[in-house]
């Protein structure tokens, strides 16, 4: 993966601000409670800056939000071009209704689970994982804002059984689902094991309801995602959504199932 221009900009501005403050990499590291080697790695574009690291550097070097803003641009840049439009739609939506037959939806993934997916199911290796991983986790802030969207997520039961990252990662991930599922505007549902063939097995999808205008949908596949806007196609997906949700357990029963599944990962 080629180096991103905004990552170069961040590294250069961090170095400039540090030099202007008369600090060595070691001195800055001491001030922000990070190692000098990490400061060096970020300045050499060998590591992507994490959120806490960025905020501490910006505060210590009196960047007035500059480093924070550059990092936000890095996250957008790290998204696939065809996915950037969907992220904007996702961030502005008043409701998100989605089905996932294979893995936990990105908005609900823990860092360990997401990292395991990138390392095991993508062509990214080593530090190449860091930027898209940070971008995925940053998307989750939409659920923590003062007025979050309604999120209704339906999962196939196999999501609870697939050992992504191993037992420890799965236990942490499923406990996180239960925790997030207790939020007032998050509803989780699992299609149980006894259900045979049903429309959701045709693939994952999400339907977003914007503040104004018609619903918009998103389909994912091995090559790239597709935004669906044609009314007839969105209506078809809405029918599939209703069929999938009809097969799923109620929210309360789902949280109980996920909680039990979490403790089974030992």
N, C-alpha and C positions, 0 to 999 in steps of 0.2 A: 504494500500500500504506500503510495507516495505521501510525502510529508505535506501537511496542510498549511496554506499560507497564514491562517490565523494562529496556528500553533507557533510558527516562526515569529509572528508579531508578539505573541505573549512572551516568548523567551527573550526577545530583544528588549521589550519594555520592562520585564522583571530585572534584567541585567542593568538596564539604564537607571531604574529607580534605586536599585541596590548600590550601584556605584555612586550615584548622586548623594545617597545617604552616608557614604563613606564606610560601608559595611562589606566585609568579606562574606563568602558563602557560609563559612563557619559561624560568624557573628550573627548573620541573619537566621541561620538555623537555630541558634541558641535562643534568639528572641521569640521565634514562633513555635518552638518545641518540636522541630523537625530536624532530621539529620542534614549535615552539609552535603552529603552525597545525593540526597533527594533534590536539594536546591540545584546542585550541579546538573543532575539528570534532566530537570525541567528546563534549565537554561540551555541545555544542549539538545533539546527536543527528543530526548530518549524516553521521557515519561510525560504523560498528559497531566496537567494540574488538576487535582481534586478540589472540590468545593471548599472544604475547610482550609486547605493549604492556601488557596487563592485569597480567601477572606483575611486570613492572618497576615499574609504578605502585603496585601493592600493596606491593611491597618498599620502595620509596622513601618511601611515605606511611604505612608501618607499619599497613596495613589488616588484618593478621592473617587474610588469606584472604578478606575480605569481597568485594572486587572480583572475585576468581576465582570465588567462588560465584555472584555475580550474573550473571557472564558465562555460566556453565553453565546458569543458568535462561533466559538470553536465547536460547541455542542451542536449548533445548527448545521455547521459545515460537515460534521461527522456523520450526519444522516444521509442516507441515499437520496439523490435528487428527487426520485419519484415518491419518497416517503415524507418529504418536508411539508408538502401541501396537506397531507393527512394529519400531521402533528398539529398544524395550525387549526384545522377543523376540530381536532380532538380537544385542544386547549380552550376553544370557544364554545363547545357544545354544552347544552343544558342537560342532555341525557345521552348516555352511551349504553347500548345493548349489544352484547357480543356473545359468541359461542366459540369455544376452543376444544377440539377433540384430542389434542396431543400434548400440549404443555400449558403451564400457567400463563395467563395473559400478561403481556409486558408491564401493564400498569400495576400489577399485583406481585411482581417477582421480587424476591430478595436479591441482594447483590451476589451472594454465593450461588444461587440458582441461575441467575442471568449469566454469570461468569462461566458456569459449567456448560450452559447452552452454547455460548460463543466459542468456548474451547473445544466442544465436542461435535457441534453441528454446523460450524461455519469454516471458512477457509482462513480465518484470522489466526495468527500465532503470536505468542509472546505479548509484547507491549502493544501490538496492533489492536488488542482487545480493549484497551483502556478507554479510548475515546468513544466508540459506540456504546460501551458499557455505561459510561458516565452519562451519555445522552439518553439512554433508556431510563436510567434511574431519575434523571432530571425531569422526564415527562411525568413522573408520578406526583410531582408537586401539585398537579391539577386537583388531586384528591384531598389535598391539605389546605387549599385556599379557603377563605371565609365562606364563600358560597360555591361549594363544589358541585359538579354535575351529578345527577343520579346515575349510578353505575349498576347495571344488572348484568352479571356474568354467569353464563352456564358452561359447565365443564363436563366432559365425559369422565366417568369414574376412573378410567385408565390413567388420567393425569395424576391421580393420587398414588398410583402404584408404580409408575415409571421411575427408576432410581437415578434421576438426574443429579449428578454430583455426589451420590452416595447417601447413606442413611442420615448422617448429621445434617447435610444440606437439606434433605427432604423434610426432616423433622422441623428444622428452622423455618422452611418455606411454608409448610402446612400450618404451623402455629401462627405464622404471620397472616395467612389467609383468614384464620379464625379471628385474629385481632382486628384486621381491617373490616371483616364481615360484620363486626359489631357496630360499625359506624352507621349513623342513621340513614345515610343516603347510599349505602352499599348493600346490594342484595346478591347473594351467591346461591347457585343451584347446581346440583350434580345429577347427571343422568345415571341412574344406578345400573349395576351389573346385569340385572335380569332383562333389561330392555334389548330387544333385537335390533334389526335394521331400522334406522330412522333418518330423516332428512339431514341432520347435522353431520352425518358421516361423509357427506360430500365435501366438507372442508370448513375451515374457520372463516368467520366474518364478523364485522362490527357495523352497527347502524348508529349513526350520530344524528341527534336532533339539534340543529343550530338554534340560536336565539330567535332568528327570523328565517322564514323560507322553509323549503322542503327538506326532508331527511336525506342524508347522504350516507353511502355505505362504503365499506373497504373490504377487499378480498386479498388474501395472501397466498402465495404459492412459492415454488422452489426458486423461481427466477426473479420475480419482482411483485410488488403489490399493485392493486388496481383500485382506483376510486370509481365508484359507481354512482352516477347522477340521474340516469334516465329513469323517469317515474315508474315505468312498467317493470324495470329490473329491480328497483328498490322495493316496489310492492311485492315482487316475487320473493325477495329475501325476507321481507317482513312476514310473509306467510310461513316461510321456513322457520323463522324465529319463533313464531307462535307455536308451531308444531314441536320444535325442540323444547321449548319451555314447558309445554304440556307433558312431556315425558320425564321432566326433572322433578326432584324432590323439593318440598317447600324449603324456605330459607332456614328455619330453625332446625329441621331434620338434617339439612346439608351441613350446618355448622357442627352438629353432633357427629356426623359421619367423618368430617375432615379432622375434628379433634381426636377421634379414635384412631384414624389413620396415622396422624402425627405421632401418637404414642407407640404405634406399632413399628415405627422406624427406629430400631435400636441397634 
